[in-house]
Amino acid sequence: MRIVVPVLVLVVALLTAGCGSKRSARPAESPRAAAVRVLDQIVHNHYTQAWGDLHSVDQGVAPLAEYVACETRSPVIARPLHVKVVAVNGESVGLGDGKFVESTAVDIRMAFAGSFSLVHTVHLVAEDGKWKWILPSWRFRDYKADRCPTDSGSSPPPSNA
C-alpha cells in the first residue's frame, strides 16, 4: 500500500501534466494551408471567420462584434490575383499583451493587377491543437485602447507592416 499511493499520485500528476500540453499541441493542418486560409478570409472581408481563427489573447481585446465592425469600416478592395507561400520559419513574436511566444511565420507573396506584389507574414501560434493567427502589435494596441485601428488617432502601421 505504501508503494501504490505514491505511484498512483505520480501517474495522476503525469496524466494531468500531459493534458495541459494540448493547449500548444502542434496542429495537424499545415501552417501553409492555415496561413493562406486566414489571408483568404481577410482579403474577402470574411471577418467573422477570420476572428474564429484569431488567437484567444487577441480575441480578448477585440471581441467578435467589435472586430467585425472595425474591420468592416475599411474593407479590402484590392484582392490578390495570385498567392504563393514563399517561406515558413520559426520565429519568436510578441503578442500584444507583451508576452513573447514561438510562432510559425508564414511569408505569403501576393500578386495584384498592374504587376504589383508584396510579401505579407502571417504569424501562427498553436492553440488547442489548431493554428491561430495573431494581430500585429499596433492593431492590438488600438483594440486594447477601444479604438478601431483605422480610426483617426489610432497607431500608424509601421513602415514594414
C-alpha positions as CSV (number, residue, x, y, z in Angstrom):
1,M,0.0,0.0,0.0
2,R,2.9,2.4,0.8
3,I,4.3,2.0,-2.8
4,V,0.9,2.1,-4.5
5,V,-0.2,5.5,-3.2
6,P,3.0,7.4,-4.3
7,V,2.9,5.6,-7.7
8,L,-0.8,6.5,-8.1
9,V,0.0,10.1,-7.2
10,L,2.8,10.2,-9.7
11,V,0.6,8.7,-12.5
12,V,-2.1,11.2,-11.8
13,A,0.4,14.1,-11.9
14,L,1.9,12.9,-15.2
15,L,-1.5,12.5,-16.8
16,T,-2.6,16.0,-15.6
17,A,0.6,17.5,-17.0
18,G,0.0,15.7,-20.3
19,C,-3.5,17.1,-20.5
20,G,-2.1,20.6,-20.2
21,S,0.1,20.2,-23.3
22,K,-3.0,20.0,-25.5
23,R,-3.1,23.8,-25.4
24,S,0.0,24.2,-27.5
25,A,-0.1,20.8,-29.3
26,R,1.2,21.0,-32.9
27,P,-1.9,21.2,-35.2
28,A,-2.4,18.5,-37.9
29,E,-3.1,21.2,-40.5
30,S,0.0,22.5,-42.3
31,P,0.9,26.1,-41.4
32,R,1.0,26.9,-45.1
33,A,-2.7,26.0,-45.6
34,A,-3.7,27.7,-42.3
35,A,-2.0,31.0,-43.3
36,V,-3.4,31.0,-46.8
37,R,-6.9,30.3,-45.4
38,V,-6.7,33.2,-42.9
39,L,-5.3,35.5,-45.6
40,D,-8.2,34.5,-47.9
41,Q,-10.7,35.2,-45.2
42,I,-9.4,38.7,-44.7
43,V,-8.9,39.7,-48.3
44,H,-12.5,38.6,-49.0
45,N,-13.8,40.5,-45.9
46,H,-14.9,37.4,-44.1
47,Y,-14.1,38.9,-40.7
48,T,-16.3,36.6,-38.7
49,Q,-14.5,33.5,-40.0
50,A,-11.1,35.3,-39.6
51,W,-12.0,36.1,-36.0
52,G,-12.7,32.5,-35.3
53,D,-9.1,31.7,-36.2
54,L,-7.7,34.6,-34.2
55,H,-5.6,33.8,-31.1
56,S,-7.5,33.9,-27.8
57,V,-5.4,36.7,-26.4
58,D,-6.4,38.9,-29.4
59,Q,-10.0,37.8,-29.2
60,G,-10.0,39.1,-25.7
61,V,-9.1,42.6,-26.7
62,A,-11.1,42.5,-30.0
63,P,-14.4,40.8,-29.2
64,L,-16.2,39.5,-32.3
65,A,-18.7,42.3,-32.8
66,E,-16.1,45.0,-32.3
67,Y,-13.5,43.3,-34.6
68,V,-16.1,42.8,-37.4
69,A,-17.4,46.4,-37.0
70,C,-13.9,47.9,-37.1
71,E,-12.6,45.8,-39.9
72,T,-15.7,46.4,-42.0
73,R,-15.0,50.2,-41.8
74,S,-12.0,49.6,-44.2
75,P,-12.8,46.6,-46.3
76,V,-10.2,45.1,-48.6
77,I,-10.9,46.3,-52.1
78,A,-7.8,45.0,-54.0
79,R,-7.7,41.3,-53.9
80,P,-4.6,39.4,-54.9
81,L,-4.7,37.6,-58.3
82,H,-2.3,35.0,-57.0
83,V,-0.8,34.0,-53.7
84,K,2.2,31.8,-53.0
85,V,3.8,30.8,-49.8
86,V,7.5,31.7,-50.1
87,A,8.8,30.8,-46.7
88,V,7.9,29.1,-43.4
89,N,10.1,29.7,-40.4
90,G,10.0,29.5,-36.6
91,E,10.1,33.0,-35.1
92,S,9.6,34.4,-31.6
93,V,6.9,37.0,-31.8
94,G,5.3,39.3,-29.2
95,L,1.6,39.0,-28.5
96,G,0.1,42.4,-28.0
97,D,0.0,41.8,-24.2
98,G,3.8,41.8,-24.1
99,K,4.2,38.1,-23.8
100,F,6.6,36.5,-26.4
101,V,5.7,33.2,-27.9
102,E,7.2,30.9,-30.5
103,S,5.3,31.3,-33.7
104,T,5.4,29.8,-37.2
105,A,5.9,32.8,-39.5
106,V,4.4,32.1,-43.0
107,D,5.6,34.6,-45.7
108,I,3.0,34.8,-48.5
109,R,3.7,36.7,-51.7
110,M,0.6,38.3,-53.1
111,A,0.4,39.4,-56.8
112,F,-2.0,42.2,-57.8
113,A,-3.1,43.7,-61.0
114,G,-0.5,46.1,-62.5
115,S,2.4,43.8,-61.8
116,F,2.4,44.9,-58.1
117,S,3.3,42.3,-55.5
118,L,4.2,42.2,-51.8
119,V,5.1,39.7,-49.2
120,H,3.0,39.6,-46.0
121,T,3.9,37.5,-43.0
122,V,1.1,35.7,-41.1
123,H,2.3,34.6,-37.6
124,L,0.6,31.4,-36.4
125,V,0.6,30.0,-32.9
126,A,-0.5,26.6,-31.9
127,E,-3.5,26.8,-29.5
128,D,-5.8,23.9,-28.6
129,G,-4.4,21.8,-31.4
130,K,-5.2,24.5,-34.1
131,W,-3.3,27.2,-35.8
132,K,-4.3,30.7,-34.6
133,W,-3.1,33.9,-36.2
134,I,-2.2,36.9,-34.2
135,L,-2.8,40.6,-34.7
136,P,0.1,42.9,-35.5
137,S,1.1,44.6,-32.2
138,W,0.0,48.1,-33.4
139,R,-3.5,46.8,-34.2
140,F,-3.6,45.0,-30.8
141,R,-2.8,48.3,-29.0
142,D,-5.6,50.1,-30.8
143,Y,-8.2,47.4,-29.9
144,K,-6.9,47.4,-26.3
145,A,-7.5,51.1,-26.2
146,D,-11.0,50.6,-27.6
147,R,-10.2,52.2,-30.9
148,C,-10.6,50.8,-34.3
149,P,-7.2,50.5,-36.0
150,T,-8.4,52.6,-38.9
151,D,-9.9,55.5,-36.9
152,S,-8.1,58.8,-36.6
153,G,-5.9,58.9,-33.6
154,S,-5.1,55.2,-34.0
155,S,-1.5,54.0,-34.2
156,P,0.0,54.3,-37.6
157,P,1.2,50.9,-39.0
158,P,5.0,50.5,-39.0
159,S,6.6,51.1,-42.4
160,N,7.3,47.4,-42.8
161,A,3.8,46.2,-41.9
